[in-house]
Amino acid sequence: MRAPLFECGVAKFVLPGQIESGDHHLISSNQDGILIAAIDGIGHGQEAANAATSAISVLEGNIDEPVISLVERCHDELRLTRGVVMSLAFIDAARGMMTWLGIGNIQGVLMRAGARKGTVQEVLLLRGGVVGSQLPPLQAAVLPVARGDTLVFVTDGVRSEFIESLSALETPQRAADRILQRYRSGKDDALVLVVRMTGIRP
């Protein structure tokens, strides 16, 4: 039996008065690695949740495709919805490489193994747009990753100061819970997704 490729933590906040969050996430693996995504349906409530759920379904059904193709597929499938913003990453465990891409305002950061508190080496470049409505030119970034590196995605219900508090010593779930509790704005749905790579060659 293979060792797990990752350890993850997820924390969510649903805007008071809403039954369902418009912020969703996906962690799914294939033979080459893992796809990680954070998705925020535009607006609030059921329609936002429906758009995010539709995007998740597209990603799950096409996980073997490159991240740019995945975004394009979501864009085509979500044209009749409110649309979403999304950040996603594919981690090739055997090669120790991560390809990531962000459309909208879901922040993504990569913290290297053993990094001191507040030290973030990589920040995802976000491109303006809405998947399903207005898609910008797509360009994914590729960077090396190693065992112990930690990827964090947060939706816009979380204040950006969370970056200064990140620590490689926290477990992913503890980090997700703490970030949500301390940095959520309370004015929007919020999602914190923390994924630590454990099955990558050192």
C-alpha positions in Angstrom: 0.0 0.0 0.0 1.4 3.4 -1.0 2.0 6.1 1.6 -0.5 9.0 1.4 0.5 11.9 -0.8 -0.8 14.6 1.4 -2.2 15.7 4.7 -5.0 18.3 4.6 -7.1 20.6 6.7 -10.3 22.4 5.8 -12.3 25.1 7.6 -15.5 26.8 6.4 -17.7 29.7 7.4 -21.2 30.1 6.1 -22.6 33.6 6.0 -25.4 33.9 8.6 -28.8 33.6 7.0 -27.5 31.3 4.2 -28.2 27.6 4.2 -25.3 26.6 2.1 -21.8 28.1 1.4 -20.8 29.2 -2.1 -17.2 28.3 -1.3 -16.2 24.7 -2.1 -13.0 22.7 -2.4 -11.7 19.6 -4.1 -8.8 17.3 -3.5 -8.7 14.4 -5.9 -5.9 12.1 -7.0 -5.0 10.1 -10.1 -2.0 7.9 -11.0 0.2 11.0 -11.5 -0.6 13.1 -8.5 -3.2 15.2 -6.9 -5.5 18.0 -8.0 -6.3 20.7 -5.4 -8.9 23.4 -6.0 -10.7 26.1 -4.1 -13.8 27.6 -5.7 -16.0 30.5 -4.8 -19.4 30.8 -6.5 -20.2 34.5 -7.4 -22.5 36.0 -4.7 -24.1 34.0 -1.9 -26.7 31.4 -1.3 -28.0 28.5 -3.4 -27.1 29.9 -6.9 -23.5 30.5 -5.8 -23.3 27.0 -4.3 -24.8 25.5 -7.5 -22.1 27.2 -9.6 -19.3 26.0 -7.4 -20.7 22.4 -7.3 -20.9 22.4 -11.1 -17.3 23.4 -11.3 -16.3 20.6 -8.9 -18.1 18.1 -11.1 -16.2 19.2 -14.1 -12.9 19.0 -12.4 -13.6 15.6 -11.0 -14.6 14.3 -14.4 -11.5 15.6 -16.2 -8.7 15.3 -13.6 -6.3 13.8 -16.2 -6.3 17.1 -18.2 -3.8 20.0 -17.6 -5.0 22.8 -15.3 -5.5 25.3 -18.2 -7.8 22.8 -20.0 -9.7 22.2 -16.7 -10.4 26.0 -16.3 -11.5 26.2 -19.9 -13.8 23.3 -19.5 -15.3 24.9 -16.4 -15.7 28.1 -18.2 -17.7 26.4 -21.0 -19.9 24.4 -18.6 -20.7 27.3 -16.3 -21.9 29.9 -18.9 -25.5 29.5 -17.7 -24.6 29.9 -14.0 -23.4 32.9 -12.0 -19.9 31.8 -12.6 -17.1 31.2 -10.1 -13.6 32.3 -9.2 -11.1 29.5 -8.6 -7.6 28.7 -7.8 -6.3 25.2 -8.5 -3.0 23.3 -8.4 -1.9 19.9 -9.7 1.0 18.3 -7.9 3.1 15.7 -9.8 4.3 13.7 -6.9 6.9 11.6 -8.9 8.5 14.6 -10.5 8.2 17.0 -7.5 6.5 19.7 -9.5 3.4 21.8 -9.0 1.4 23.6 -11.6 -1.0 26.2 -10.3 -3.4 28.9 -11.7 -5.8 31.4 -10.2 -8.7 33.3 -11.7 -10.3 35.9 -9.4 -9.5 36.5 -5.8 -8.8 33.2 -4.1 -5.3 33.6 -2.6 -2.8 30.8 -2.9 0.5 30.6 -1.1 3.2 27.9 -0.8 5.2 27.6 2.4 8.4 25.6 2.2 9.1 22.8 4.7 10.9 24.2 7.8 10.0 27.8 7.0 10.1 30.2 9.9 6.8 31.8 10.9 5.5 34.3 8.4 7.9 33.2 5.7 6.1 32.4 2.5 8.3 31.7 -0.5 5.7 31.5 -3.3 2.5 33.5 -3.9 0.0 32.6 -6.6 -0.4 35.2 -9.3 -4.1 35.9 -9.7 -5.7 37.0 -12.9 -8.9 39.0 -13.0 -12.0 37.4 -14.4 -14.9 35.1 -13.8 -15.0 31.4 -14.9 -18.2 31.1 -16.8 -18.4 34.7 -17.8 -15.2 36.5 -18.6 -12.0 34.5 -18.9 -8.6 36.2 -19.1 -5.7 34.8 -21.1 -4.6 31.7 -19.1 -1.0 31.0 -18.1 -0.1 28.5 -15.4 3.0 28.7 -13.3 5.2 25.6 -12.6 7.5 25.3 -9.6 9.3 22.6 -7.7 7.8 21.2 -4.5 9.2 18.8 -1.9 8.1 16.7 1.0 6.8 18.9 3.8 5.9 21.9 1.7 2.4 23.3 2.4 -0.1 24.8 0.0 -2.8 27.2 1.4 -5.8 28.5 -0.5 -8.2 31.0 1.1 -11.4 32.6 -0.4 -12.1 36.3 -0.1 -13.9 35.9 3.1 -10.5 35.6 4.7 -8.2 38.7 5.2 -4.9 38.6 3.5 -2.9 39.2 6.7 -3.2 35.4 7.4 0.0 35.0 5.4 2.0 36.6 8.2 0.9 34.0 10.7 1.7 30.8 8.7 4.0 28.3 10.4 5.4 25.0 9.0 5.1 23.5 12.5 1.3 23.6 12.6 -0.7 20.6 11.4 -2.9 21.4 8.4 -6.2 21.1 10.3 -5.0 23.3 13.2 -3.7 25.9 10.7 -7.0 25.9 8.8 -9.1 26.3 12.0 -6.9 29.1 13.4 -6.8 31.0 10.1 -10.5 30.9 9.8 -11.2 31.9 13.4 -8.7 34.7 13.4 -8.9 36.2 9.9 -12.4 35.7 8.5 -14.1 38.9 7.7 -17.6 37.7 8.7 -19.0 39.6 5.6 -18.8 36.7 3.2 -18.6 32.9 3.0 -15.1 31.8 3.8 -13.0 28.7 3.1 -9.5 27.8 4.2 -7.8 24.8 2.6 -4.3 23.7 3.8 -2.5 20.8 2.1 0.9 19.5 3.2 2.8 17.3 0.8 3.9 14.1 2.5 4.4 11.6 -0.4 6.8 13.5 -2.5 10.4 12.5 -2.9 12.7 14.7 -0.7 
